[in-house]
Amino acid sequence: MDPRSAPLPVDPAGYTVEDASGTVRSAVPRWRWVLEGIDGLPHGTLVALEALVDALRSAGGTGERIEDLVGPVDASLLVVAGRAGRRTPLCEALDPSDPLVTAVETVDRMLSAAGRHVVLAHGTPPGAGSVAAVHRSAGGVPKVEVRGPVGVGPDGLDGDRQKVRRHHGRPSQALCLWSAEVISALAAEGHPVAPGSTGENLTLSGVDWRVLRPGVRLVLGEGDDAPVAEVTGWADPCRTIAGSFLDGAFRRIDHARHPGCSRAYAAVVRPGEVSAGTPVTVLP
């Protein structure tokens, strides 16, 4: 299938209760990022966002604002976490037909569709680059550079783990991407930052970071079986990466303050293998 039109694969069985709660909360910033800088929304984007609203309402969300719709749904999932355990698979804690399960699935599926419609309607300048480095860790930063091919799938990079699942590791955060050029520019400002030091999995070289937005897809390799990743949003910087910045100023890569500098999260549309030197294509 054409990687530009393939739907984002979403499997509710792949979420823990904790991941489900985080996914629902993520709808608030991701909704805003999809709309960011766009005046006229494509019809497909409106349809997808309306479907998300309906799913959240069916799961107990109230009001008109996305924050109000998300709050009660997240509260219900926290109750489930207290009863069943936060690391319990969602579809073991709840019947797969439960509206809460549908809401979680719909967040990722519909926000992906909304972002894709924006990108396809407004266009993304095609681009090309390469994977400069691949990093992973058993939790925490810095992540260590990996030599040789590494598998990548819906759960992220093989062998990569996150210490705090409340904030990381959900399907929409399968990969953390960053720009070699942004890292170099920050280092030139005097920040002690380096590839992998802030926790990105793939350091990309030659990709124009200013064109990225939710819905943009990247082909990581060549051929019909090359992995495909979809940008889902921006990684919120936290104090764990303060050591990579002068005076601990980790907000230097906050998307809201410094657009074009943030690390990007991505979901995996098509699995495969990546390694340093892998070509990267930004799909138009």
C-alpha positions as CSV (number, residue, x, y, z in Angstrom):
1,M,0.0,0.0,0.0
2,D,1.1,3.6,-0.7
3,P,2.8,4.8,2.5
4,R,1.1,8.2,2.0
5,S,-2.4,6.7,2.3
6,A,-1.9,3.7,4.6
7,P,-3.9,4.2,7.8
8,L,-2.1,4.2,11.1
9,P,-2.3,0.7,12.5
10,V,-3.9,0.9,16.0
11,D,-4.3,-2.2,18.1
12,P,-6.1,-1.6,21.5
13,A,-4.6,-4.8,22.8
14,G,-1.2,-3.1,22.7
15,Y,-2.1,-0.6,25.4
16,T,-1.7,-1.0,29.1
17,V,-4.1,0.9,31.3
18,E,-1.3,3.4,32.0
19,D,-0.6,3.9,28.3
20,A,-4.3,4.3,27.7
21,S,-4.6,7.1,30.3
22,G,-1.5,8.8,28.8
23,T,-2.9,8.5,25.3
24,V,-6.2,10.1,26.2
25,R,-4.3,13.0,28.0
26,S,-2.1,13.5,24.9
27,A,-5.2,14.4,22.9
28,V,-5.1,17.9,24.3
29,P,-1.7,19.0,22.9
30,R,-1.9,16.8,19.8
31,W,-5.3,18.4,18.9
32,R,-3.6,21.9,19.1
33,W,-0.6,20.8,17.1
34,V,-2.7,19.4,14.3
35,L,-4.5,22.8,14.0
36,E,-1.3,24.9,14.4
37,G,-0.8,27.4,11.7
38,I,-3.7,26.3,9.6
39,D,-6.5,28.7,8.7
40,G,-8.9,26.5,6.6
41,L,-9.2,23.0,7.8
42,P,-9.7,20.2,5.2
43,H,-13.1,18.4,5.4
44,G,-11.3,15.2,6.3
45,T,-9.7,16.8,9.3
46,L,-13.0,18.1,10.6
47,V,-14.6,14.7,10.1
48,A,-11.8,13.0,12.1
49,L,-11.9,15.5,14.9
50,E,-15.7,15.2,15.1
51,A,-15.3,11.4,15.4
52,L,-12.9,11.8,18.2
53,V,-15.3,14.1,20.1
54,D,-18.1,11.6,19.7
55,A,-15.9,8.8,21.0
56,L,-14.8,10.8,24.1
57,R,-18.4,11.8,24.8
58,S,-19.5,8.1,24.6
59,A,-16.8,7.3,27.1
60,G,-18.0,10.0,29.6
61,G,-16.4,13.2,28.3
62,T,-18.5,16.4,28.7
63,G,-18.4,20.0,27.4
64,E,-17.1,21.5,24.2
65,R,-13.4,22.0,24.8
66,I,-11.0,19.1,24.2
67,E,-9.7,19.6,27.8
68,D,-13.3,19.0,29.2
69,L,-13.9,16.0,27.0
70,V,-10.6,14.4,28.0
71,G,-10.8,15.0,31.8
72,P,-13.6,12.6,32.7
73,V,-12.3,9.9,30.4
74,D,-8.9,10.0,32.0
75,A,-10.4,10.0,35.4
76,S,-12.3,6.8,34.6
77,L,-9.1,5.2,33.3
78,L,-7.3,6.1,36.5
79,V,-10.1,4.3,38.5
80,V,-9.5,1.3,36.3
81,A,-5.7,1.6,36.9
82,G,-6.4,1.6,40.7
83,R,-8.5,-1.5,40.5
84,A,-6.7,-3.6,37.9
85,G,-3.2,-2.2,38.0
86,R,-1.6,0.4,35.7
87,R,0.6,-2.1,33.8
88,T,-2.3,-4.4,33.1
89,P,-3.2,-4.7,29.4
90,L,-6.2,-2.5,28.7
91,C,-8.2,-5.3,27.0
92,E,-7.7,-7.5,30.1
93,A,-8.9,-4.8,32.5
94,L,-11.9,-3.9,30.3
95,D,-14.1,-5.6,27.8
96,P,-12.7,-4.7,24.3
97,S,-16.1,-3.2,23.4
98,D,-16.0,-0.8,26.4
99,P,-16.4,2.8,25.3
100,L,-13.2,3.6,27.2
101,V,-11.2,1.2,25.0
102,T,-12.9,2.7,21.9
103,A,-11.9,6.2,23.0
104,V,-8.3,5.3,23.5
105,E,-8.1,3.7,20.1
106,T,-9.9,6.6,18.5
107,V,-7.5,9.2,19.9
108,D,-4.5,7.7,18.0
109,R,-6.5,6.8,14.9
110,M,-8.4,10.0,14.4
111,L,-5.6,12.4,15.3
112,S,-3.5,10.6,12.8
113,A,-6.2,10.9,10.2
114,A,-6.7,14.6,11.1
115,G,-3.0,15.4,10.7
116,R,-2.7,13.4,7.5
117,H,-5.5,15.4,5.9
118,V,-3.9,18.7,6.8
119,V,-0.5,17.5,5.4
120,L,-2.0,16.2,2.2
121,A,-4.2,19.3,1.6
122,H,-1.6,21.9,2.4
123,G,1.4,20.0,1.1
124,T,4.8,19.2,2.6
125,P,7.9,20.1,0.7
126,P,9.5,16.8,-0.2
127,G,12.9,16.2,1.3
128,A,15.7,13.7,1.8
129,G,18.3,13.0,4.4
130,S,19.7,10.1,6.3
131,V,19.9,8.5,9.8
132,A,23.0,9.9,11.3
133,A,22.8,7.7,14.4
134,V,20.6,5.2,16.2
135,H,20.3,5.2,20.0
136,R,18.6,3.2,22.7
137,S,18.8,2.5,26.5
138,A,17.3,0.4,29.2
139,G,15.8,3.6,30.6
140,G,17.0,7.2,31.1
141,V,19.5,9.3,29.3
142,P,21.8,9.4,27.6
143,K,20.8,6.8,25.1
144,V,23.7,4.7,23.7
145,E,24.6,4.6,20.0
146,V,23.8,1.3,18.3
147,R,25.9,-0.2,15.5
148,G,24.2,-2.3,12.9
149,P,20.6,-2.7,11.9
150,V,17.9,-2.5,14.6
151,G,14.3,-3.5,14.3
152,V,11.6,-0.9,14.7
153,G,7.9,-1.5,15.1
154,P,4.7,-0.2,16.9
155,D,6.5,-0.5,20.3
156,G,9.5,1.4,19.1
157,L,13.1,0.5,18.7
158,D,14.0,-3.1,19.7
159,G,15.7,-3.1,23.1
160,D,14.7,0.5,24.0
161,R,12.9,1.1,27.3
162,Q,11.6,4.1,29.2
163,K,11.8,4.6,32.9
164,V,8.6,6.5,33.3
165,R,5.8,5.1,31.3
166,R,3.4,7.8,32.4
167,H,5.0,10.2,30.1
168,H,6.7,8.0,27.5
169,G,6.4,4.8,25.5
170,R,2.9,4.9,24.1
171,P,2.2,3.9,20.4
172,S,2.2,7.6,19.3
173,Q,5.7,7.9,20.9
174,A,7.2,4.8,19.5
175,L,10.2,6.8,18.2
176,C,11.8,10.0,19.3
177,L,13.4,11.8,16.4
178,W,15.8,14.8,16.4
179,S,17.8,16.8,14.0
180,A,21.6,16.6,13.7
181,E,21.6,20.1,12.4
182,V,19.6,21.4,15.4
183,I,22.0,19.6,17.8
184,S,24.9,21.2,16.1
185,A,23.3,24.7,16.3
186,L,22.6,24.2,20.0
187,A,26.2,23.0,20.6
188,A,27.4,26.2,18.8
189,E,25.5,28.2,21.4
190,G,27.5,26.5,24.1
191,H,25.1,23.8,25.2
192,P,26.8,20.5,26.2
193,V,24.3,18.6,24.0
194,A,25.2,15.6,21.7
195,P,23.4,13.0,19.7
196,G,21.5,10.7,22.1
197,S,22.1,12.9,25.2
198,T,18.5,14.0,25.3
199,G,17.1,10.6,24.5
200,E,16.2,10.6,20.8
201,N,16.2,7.2,19.1
202,L,17.0,8.4,15.6
203,T,19.2,11.4,14.9
204,L,18.4,12.5,11.4
205,S,20.7,14.5,9.1
206,G,19.6,16.7,6.2
207,V,15.9,16.8,7.1
208,D,14.5,20.3,7.2
209,W,13.1,20.3,10.8
210,R,10.9,23.4,10.0
211,V,8.6,21.4,7.7
212,L,7.7,18.7,10.2
213,R,4.3,18.7,11.8
214,P,1.8,16.0,12.9
215,G,0.9,13.9,10.0
216,V,4.2,14.2,8.1
217,R,5.5,10.8,7.1
218,L,9.1,9.7,6.8
219,V,10.3,6.6,4.9
220,L,13.3,5.2,6.7
221,G,15.1,3.3,4.0
222,E,14.6,2.2,0.4
223,G,12.2,-0.3,-1.2
224,D,8.6,-1.4,-0.6
225,D,9.5,-2.9,2.8
226,A,11.2,0.1,4.3
227,P,9.9,1.3,7.6
228,V,7.6,4.3,7.6
229,A,7.1,6.7,10.6
230,E,4.5,9.3,11.1
231,V,5.2,12.5,13.2
232,T,2.6,12.7,15.9
233,G,3.8,15.7,18.0
234,W,6.6,17.2,20.0
235,A,8.4,15.8,23.0
236,D,7.9,17.9,26.0
237,P,11.4,18.6,27.6
238,C,11.9,17.8,31.3
239,R,14.5,18.1,33.9
240,T,16.0,14.7,33.1
241,I,17.8,16.3,30.1
242,A,18.9,19.4,31.9
243,G,22.5,18.3,31.8
244,S,22.5,18.8,28.0
245,F,21.9,22.6,28.4
246,L,23.7,25.6,29.8
247,D,22.5,26.3,33.3
248,G,20.1,23.4,32.9
249,A,17.9,25.4,30.5
250,F,16.1,22.4,29.0
251,R,13.2,24.6,27.9
252,R,15.5,25.7,25.1
253,I,13.9,22.9,23.0
254,D,10.3,23.5,24.1
255,H,8.2,23.6,20.9
256,A,6.0,26.4,22.2
257,R,9.0,28.6,23.0
258,H,11.3,27.6,20.2
259,P,9.5,26.1,17.2
260,G,11.8,24.1,14.9
261,C,14.1,23.0,17.7
262,S,12.0,20.4,19.5
263,R,12.4,16.6,19.4
264,A,9.6,14.9,17.5
265,Y,7.6,11.9,18.5
266,A,6.5,9.4,15.8
267,A,4.3,6.4,15.4
268,V,5.4,3.5,13.2
269,V,3.1,2.9,10.2
270,R,5.2,0.1,8.7
271,P,7.9,-1.9,10.7
272,G,11.3,-2.8,9.5
273,E,14.9,-2.2,10.3
274,V,17.0,1.0,10.6
275,S,20.7,1.7,11.0
276,A,23.1,4.6,10.7
277,G,23.3,5.7,7.1
278,T,19.8,4.6,6.3
279,P,18.3,7.1,3.8
280,V,15.3,9.1,4.9
281,T,12.6,10.5,2.6
282,V,10.1,13.1,3.7
283,L,6.9,12.2,1.7
284,P,5.3,15.1,-0.2
